[in-house]
Amino acid sequence: MPRAFVPAYFPAIGAWAMTPWHILSSAESPINFMSGYTWLAPISGILIADYWIVHRQVLSVLDMYRPDGIYAYSKYGTNWRAVVAFLVGFVPLLPGFARSVNPKVDIGDGPMDFYYLGHFYGFGVAAGLHILLSKLFPAKETMLHRSTSTSDVDV
């Protein structure tokens, strides 16, 4: 069985990187942190673009749950097109996110203005880039002519 894209120790690194003791240092910080879910916009854009545009609403539900199914993409089970689209949609918003959590971080007003529009940027850029990469470098093994479910397959 292929290893997942995210190693088992990644949550520990993420917990340290988020430094919850800084987030909880004032009453304003948790609110800013919660409003900082800008990473959801690129993920939403990628998922919507992949289902509605790239795969045209045709998928295999059974293969979604198989480690060696058609959606495994690589030996790590990761669609590199989605990873690239996510990073391009999210990384430019990190300076604004850092300042929203810690106002002492001096980044200027430009990145903050950009951060305030982060949901629009993240969704649009990630969706558009995912569509573009999927058209230029298609994962042909995932393209089906009609949807399949467990009723279509002998289990």
Accessible surface in RSA format (square Angstrom, percent):
REM  Atomic radii and reference values for relative SASA: ProtOr
REM  Chains: A
REM  Algorithm: Lee & Richards
REM  Probe-radius: 1.40
REM  Slices: 20
REM RES _ NUM      All-atoms   Total-Side   Main-Chain    Non-polar    All polar
REM                ABS   REL    ABS   REL    ABS   REL    ABS   REL    ABS   REL
RES MET A   1   200.02 103.6 118.38  78.3  81.63 194.4 104.25  88.6  95.77 126.9
RES PRO A   2    56.13  40.9  32.14  29.3  23.99  87.2  42.98  35.5  13.14  81.7
RES ARG A   3   154.21  64.7 143.87  73.3  10.34  24.6  72.88  99.6  81.34  49.3
RES ALA A   4    71.57  65.8  52.42  80.9  19.15  43.6  60.36  85.0  11.21  29.7
RES PHE A   5   117.91  59.0 101.92  63.1  15.99  41.6 102.50  62.1  15.41  44.1
RES VAL A   6    72.64  47.8  61.15  55.4  11.49  27.7  62.08  53.9  10.56  28.6
RES PRO A   7    40.23  29.3  38.26  34.9   1.97   7.2  38.71  32.0   1.52   9.4
RES ALA A   8    93.68  86.1  62.24  96.1  31.44  71.5  74.42 104.8  19.26  51.0
RES TYR A   9   139.91  65.3 133.10  75.7   6.81  17.7 102.35  76.9  37.55  46.3
RES PHE A  10   104.52  52.3 104.52  64.7   0.00   0.0 104.52  63.4   0.00   0.0
RES PRO A  11    88.43  64.4  75.47  68.8  12.96  47.1  83.93  69.3   4.50  28.0
RES ALA A  12    71.04  65.3  54.83  84.6  16.21  36.9  63.64  89.6   7.40  19.6
RES ILE A  13    90.80  51.7  87.60  65.3   3.19   7.7  90.74  65.3   0.06   0.1
RES GLY A  14    22.18  27.3   0.00   N/A  22.18  27.3  22.18  60.9   0.00   0.0
RES ALA A  15    54.10  49.7  49.12  75.8   4.98  11.3  51.05  71.9   3.06   8.1
RES TRP A  16   176.29  70.7 171.51  83.0   4.78  11.2 153.07  81.6  23.22  37.7
RES ALA A  17    65.97  60.7  39.77  61.4  26.19  59.6  43.21  60.9  22.76  60.3
RES MET A  18   103.88  53.8  92.47  61.2  11.40  27.2  72.85  61.9  31.03  41.1
RES THR A  19    32.28  23.0  32.28  32.7   0.00   0.0  19.74  26.5  12.54  19.0
RES PRO A  20    56.23  41.0  56.14  51.2   0.09   0.3  56.23  46.4   0.00   0.0
RES TRP A  21   143.94  57.8 125.38  60.7  18.56  43.6 122.30  65.2  21.64  35.1
RES HIS A  22    98.61  53.9  95.62  66.5   2.99   7.6  63.78  65.7  34.82  40.5
RES ILE A  23    14.31   8.1  14.31  10.7   0.00   0.0  14.31  10.3   0.00   0.0
RES LEU A  24   126.63  70.5 101.88  72.9  24.75  62.2 102.58  72.0  24.05  64.7
RES SER A  25    87.20  73.7  46.73  62.4  40.47  93.2  40.45  86.1  46.75  65.5
RES SER A  26    55.24  46.7  43.09  57.5  12.15  28.0  47.38 100.9   7.86  11.0
RES ALA A  27    91.43  84.1  69.46 107.2  21.97  50.0  79.11 111.4  12.31  32.6
RES GLU A  28   103.77  59.6  98.47  74.5   5.29  12.6  37.20  71.9  66.57  54.4
RES SER A  29     5.81   4.9   5.52   7.4   0.29   0.7   0.27   0.6   5.54   7.8
RES PRO A  30    40.88  29.8  39.99  36.5   0.90   3.3  40.88  33.8   0.00   0.0
RES ILE A  31   123.70  70.4 120.43  89.7   3.27   7.9 122.85  88.5   0.85   2.3
RES ASN A  32    33.20  22.9  33.20  32.1   0.00   0.0   0.16   0.4  33.05  31.9
RES PHE A  33    40.29  20.2  38.78  24.0   1.52   4.0  38.78  23.5   1.52   4.3
RES MET A  34   112.64  58.3 103.98  68.8   8.66  20.6  88.57  75.3  24.08  31.9
RES SER A  35    71.16  60.1  48.45  64.7  22.71  52.3  49.66 105.7  21.51  30.1
RES GLY A  36     2.97   3.7   0.00   N/A   2.97   3.7   0.30   0.8   2.67   6.0
RES TYR A  37    69.35  32.4  69.13  39.3   0.22   0.6  42.57  32.0  26.78  33.0
RES THR A  38     2.88   2.1   2.88   2.9   0.00   0.0   2.68   3.6   0.20   0.3
RES TRP A  39    94.33  37.9  94.33  45.7   0.00   0.0  81.65  43.5  12.67  20.6
RES LEU A  40    80.72  45.0  80.63  57.7   0.09   0.2  80.69  56.7   0.03   0.1
RES ALA A  41     6.60   6.1   1.73   2.7   4.87  11.1   6.55   9.2   0.05   0.1
RES PRO A  42     0.00   0.0   0.00   0.0   0.00   0.0   0.00   0.0   0.00   0.0
RES ILE A  43    62.48  35.6  61.78  46.0   0.70   1.7  62.48  45.0   0.00   0.0
RES SER A  44    44.05  37.2  40.72  54.3   3.33   7.7  18.11  38.6  25.94  36.3
RES GLY A  45     0.06   0.1   0.00   N/A   0.06   0.1   0.00   0.0   0.06   0.1
RES ILE A  46    14.84   8.4  14.84  11.1   0.00   0.0  14.84  10.7   0.00   0.0
RES LEU A  47   114.82  63.9 110.55  79.1   4.27  10.7 110.88  77.9   3.94  10.6
RES ILE A  48    86.22  49.1  84.43  62.9   1.79   4.3  86.22  62.1   0.00   0.0
RES ALA A  49     2.40   2.2   1.04   1.6   1.36   3.1   2.26   3.2   0.14   0.4
RES ASP A  50    32.43  22.7  32.43  32.3   0.00   0.0   5.74  13.5  26.68  26.6
RES TYR A  51    82.18  38.4  79.96  45.5   2.22   5.8  48.84  36.7  33.34  41.1
RES TRP A  52   137.66  55.2 125.25  60.6  12.41  29.1 106.22  56.6  31.44  51.0
RES ILE A  53    82.43  46.9  78.03  58.1   4.40  10.6  80.93  58.3   1.50   4.1
RES VAL A  54     5.91   3.9   4.31   3.9   1.60   3.9   4.31   3.7   1.60   4.3
RES HIS A  55    16.35   8.9   9.47   6.6   6.89  17.6   8.50   8.8   7.85   9.1
RES ARG A  56   161.95  68.0 150.92  76.9  11.04  26.3  55.57  76.0 106.38  64.5
RES GLN A  57    81.73  45.7  70.35  51.4  11.38  27.1   9.71  20.7  72.01  54.6
RES VAL A  58    29.69  19.5  29.24  26.5   0.46   1.1  29.24  25.4   0.46   1.2
RES LEU A  59    32.64  18.2  32.64  23.3   0.00   0.0  32.64  22.9   0.00   0.0
RES SER A  60     5.46   4.6   5.46   7.3   0.00   0.0   1.93   4.1   3.53   4.9
RES VAL A  61    63.69  41.9  63.69  57.7   0.00   0.0  63.69  55.3   0.00   0.0
RES LEU A  62    28.47  15.9  27.28  19.5   1.18   3.0  28.26  19.8   0.21   0.6
RES ASP A  63    22.90  16.0  21.68  21.6   1.22   2.9   0.14   0.3  22.76  22.7
RES MET A  64    94.48  48.9  64.14  42.4  30.34  72.2  44.57  37.9  49.91  66.1
RES TYR A  65   176.49  82.4 146.53  83.4  29.96  78.0 107.98  81.1  68.51  84.4
RES ARG A  66   106.23  44.6  97.79  49.9   8.43  20.1  28.61  39.1  77.62  47.0
RES PRO A  67    72.14  52.6  55.72  50.8  16.42  59.7  69.00  57.0   3.14  19.5
RES ASP A  68   124.92  87.5  95.32  94.9  29.60  70.0  42.96 101.1  81.95  81.7
RES GLY A  69    10.49  12.9   0.00   N/A  10.49  12.9   4.95  13.6   5.54  12.4
RES ILE A  70    44.41  25.3  37.78  28.1   6.62  16.0  43.50  31.3   0.90   2.5
RES TYR A  71    40.61  19.0  29.36  16.7  11.25  29.3  30.22  22.7  10.39  12.8
RES ALA A  72    22.35  20.5  15.21  23.5   7.13  16.2  21.60  30.4   0.75   2.0
RES TYR A  73    58.52  27.3  23.44  13.3  35.08  91.3  21.94  16.5  36.58  45.1
RES SER A  74    51.39  43.4  35.48  47.3  15.91  36.6  45.07  96.0   6.31   8.8
RES LYS A  75   147.41  71.9 129.41  79.4  17.99  42.8  86.57  77.9  60.84  64.8
RES TYR A  76   107.02  50.0 105.88  60.2   1.15   3.0  74.03  55.6  32.99  40.7
RES GLY A  77    42.61  52.5   0.00   N/A  42.61  52.5  14.39  39.5  28.22  63.2
RES THR A  78    23.07  16.4  17.73  18.0   5.33  12.7  20.34  27.3   2.72   4.1
RES ASN A  79    21.40  14.8  16.32  15.8   5.08  12.2   8.69  20.9  12.71  12.3
RES TRP A  80   114.39  45.9 113.26  54.8   1.13   2.7 100.83  53.8  13.56  22.0
RES ARG A  81    21.88   9.2  21.88  11.2   0.00   0.0   1.92   2.6  19.96  12.1
RES ALA A  82    23.24  21.4  22.33  34.5   0.91   2.1  22.52  31.7   0.72   1.9
RES VAL A  83    42.69  28.1  39.90  36.1   2.80   6.7  42.69  37.1   0.00   0.0
RES VAL A  84    57.75  38.0  56.88  51.5   0.87   2.1  57.72  50.2   0.03   0.1
RES ALA A  85     0.00   0.0   0.00   0.0   0.00   0.0   0.00   0.0   0.00   0.0
RES PHE A  86    50.99  25.5  50.99  31.6   0.00   0.0  50.99  30.9   0.00   0.0
RES LEU A  87    86.32  48.1  85.18  60.9   1.14   2.9  85.53  60.1   0.79   2.1
RES VAL A  88    62.79  41.3  58.09  52.6   4.70  11.3  62.79  54.6   0.00   0.0
RES GLY A  89     0.00   0.0   0.00   N/A   0.00   0.0   0.00   0.0   0.00   0.0
RES PHE A  90    32.78  16.4  32.78  20.3   0.00   0.0  32.78  19.9   0.00   0.0
RES VAL A  91    72.25  47.5  70.10  63.5   2.14   5.2  70.10  60.9   2.14   5.8
RES PRO A  92    56.03  40.8  37.17  33.9  18.86  68.6  47.57  39.3   8.47  52.6
RES LEU A  93     0.93   0.5   0.11   0.1   0.82   2.1   0.93   0.7   0.00   0.0
RES LEU A  94    71.62  39.9  69.77  49.9   1.85   4.6  70.03  49.2   1.59   4.3
RES PRO A  95    55.03  40.1  48.74  44.4   6.28  22.8  54.85  45.3   0.18   1.1
RES GLY A  96     0.49   0.6   0.00   N/A   0.49   0.6   0.00   0.0   0.49   1.1
RES PHE A  97    45.45  22.7  45.45  28.2   0.00   0.0  45.45  27.6   0.00   0.0
RES ALA A  98    42.88  39.4  35.55  54.9   7.34  16.7  41.80  58.9   1.08   2.9
RES ARG A  99    69.32  29.1  67.13  34.2   2.19   5.2   4.29   5.9  65.03  39.4
RES SER A 100    13.58  11.5   7.25   9.7   6.33  14.6  13.41  28.6   0.16   0.2
RES VAL A 101    20.02  13.2  17.58  15.9   2.45   5.9  17.58  15.3   2.45   6.6
RES ASN A 102    58.68  40.5  57.80  55.9   0.88   2.1  15.94  38.4  42.74  41.3
RES PRO A 103    86.62  63.1  69.68  63.5  16.94  61.6  70.06  57.8  16.56 102.9
RES LYS A 104   186.26  90.9 155.39  95.3  30.86  73.5 106.56  95.9  79.70  84.9
RES VAL A 105    51.27  33.7  44.70  40.5   6.57  15.8  50.66  44.0   0.60   1.6
RES ASP A 106   135.90  95.2 104.05 103.6  31.86  75.3  36.89  86.8  99.01  98.7
RES ILE A 107    45.91  26.1  21.23  15.8  24.68  59.5  31.18  22.5  14.72  40.0
RES GLY A 108    34.51  42.6   0.00   N/A  34.51  42.6  33.03  90.6   1.48   3.3
RES ASP A 109   104.67  73.3  98.33  97.9   6.34  15.0  28.60  67.3  76.07  75.9
RES GLY A 110    47.19  58.2   0.00   N/A  47.19  58.2  35.72  98.0  11.47  25.7
RES PRO A 111    48.05  35.0  41.85  38.2   6.20  22.5  46.49  38.4   1.56   9.7
RES MET A 112    16.18   8.4  16.18  10.7   0.00   0.0  16.18  13.8   0.00   0.0
RES ASP A 113    83.75  58.7  80.77  80.4   2.98   7.0  29.13  68.5  54.63  54.5
RES PHE A 114    72.67  36.4  68.24  42.3   4.43  11.5  71.60  43.4   1.07   3.1
RES TYR A 115    15.53   7.2  11.78   6.7   3.74   9.7  11.80   8.9   3.72   4.6
RES TYR A 116   149.74  69.9 120.16  68.4  29.58  77.0  91.45  68.7  58.29  71.9
RES LEU A 117   106.28  59.2 106.23  76.0   0.06   0.1 106.28  74.6   0.00   0.0
RES GLY A 118     0.31   0.4   0.00   N/A   0.31   0.4   0.00   0.0   0.31   0.7
RES HIS A 119    90.90  49.7  88.84  61.7   2.06   5.3  60.73  62.6  30.17  35.1
RES PHE A 120   158.57  79.3 145.88  90.4  12.69  33.0 149.72  90.8   8.85  25.3
RES TYR A 121    49.97  23.3  40.58  23.1   9.40  24.5  39.35  29.6  10.62  13.1
RES GLY A 122     0.00   0.0   0.00   N/A   0.00   0.0   0.00   0.0   0.00   0.0
RES PHE A 123    77.29  38.7  77.29  47.9   0.00   0.0  77.29  46.9   0.00   0.0
RES GLY A 124    39.76  49.0   0.00   N/A  39.76  49.0  31.36  86.0   8.41  18.8
RES VAL A 125    48.77  32.1  42.40  38.4   6.37  15.4  48.22  41.9   0.55   1.5
RES ALA A 126     0.00   0.0   0.00   0.0   0.00   0.0   0.00   0.0   0.00   0.0
RES ALA A 127    13.50  12.4  13.50  20.8   0.00   0.0  13.50  19.0   0.00   0.0
RES GLY A 128    37.19  45.9   0.00   N/A  37.19  45.9  31.60  86.7   5.59  12.5
RES LEU A 129    39.71  22.1  34.84  24.9   4.86  12.2  37.38  26.3   2.32   6.3
RES HIS A 130     0.84   0.5   0.84   0.6   0.00   0.0   0.84   0.9   0.00   0.0
RES ILE A 131    38.99  22.2  38.99  29.0   0.00   0.0  38.99  28.1   0.00   0.0
RES LEU A 132    93.81  52.2  91.34  65.3   2.47   6.2  93.66  65.8   0.15   0.4
RES LEU A 133    20.42  11.4  20.42  14.6   0.00   0.0  20.42  14.3   0.00   0.0
RES SER A 134     6.36   5.4   4.14   5.5   2.22   5.1   2.24   4.8   4.11   5.8
RES LYS A 135   102.41  50.0  80.16  49.2  22.25  53.0  68.59  61.7  33.82  36.0
RES LEU A 136   110.65  61.6  86.56  61.9  24.09  60.6  89.14  62.6  21.51  57.9
RES PHE A 137   106.84  53.4 102.00  63.2   4.84  12.6 106.84  64.8   0.00   0.0
RES PRO A 138    53.98  39.3  38.76  35.3  15.21  55.3  38.76  32.0  15.21  94.6
RES ALA A 139     8.25   7.6   4.62   7.1   3.63   8.2   6.90   9.7   1.35   3.6
RES LYS A 140   155.65  75.9 143.49  88.0  12.16  28.9  87.09  78.4  68.56  73.0
RES GLU A 141    95.02  54.6  75.89  57.4  19.13  45.5  56.36 109.0  38.66  31.6
RES THR A 142     0.45   0.3   0.45   0.5   0.00   0.0   0.00   0.0   0.45   0.7
RES MET A 143    75.53  39.1  56.95  37.7  18.59  44.3  49.47  42.1  26.07  34.5
RES LEU A 144    57.22  31.9  37.86  27.1  19.37  48.7  40.13  28.2  17.09  46.0
RES HIS A 145   191.49 104.7 159.47 110.8  32.02  81.9 111.67 115.1  79.82  92.9
RES ARG A 146   152.66  64.1 147.61  75.2   5.05  12.0  67.92  92.8  84.74  51.4
RES SER A 147    51.99  43.9  41.56  55.5  10.43  24.0  32.86  70.0  19.13  26.8
RES THR A 148    32.68  23.2  30.37  30.8   2.31   5.5  29.51  39.6   3.17   4.8
RES SER A 149    42.97  36.3  42.92  57.3   0.05   0.1  31.92  68.0  11.06  15.5
RES THR A 150    78.77  56.0  71.06  72.0   7.71  18.4  40.82  54.8  37.95  57.4
RES SER A 151   104.65  88.4  62.06  82.8  42.59  98.1  58.27 124.1  46.38  65.0
RES ASP A 152    70.80  49.6  32.59  32.4  38.21  90.3  10.02  23.6  60.78  60.6
RES VAL A 153    53.87  35.4  43.53  39.4  10.34  24.9  47.71  41.5   6.16  16.7
RES ASP A 154   148.51 104.0 121.83 121.3  26.68  63.1  40.81  96.0 107.70 107.4
RES VAL A 155   147.06  96.8  77.00  69.7  70.07 168.8 101.14  87.9  45.92 124.5
END  Absolute sums over single chains surface
CHAIN  1 A    10211.0       8587.7       1623.3       7286.0       2925.0
END  Absolute sums over all chains
TOTAL         10211.0       8587.7       1623.3       7286.0       2925.0
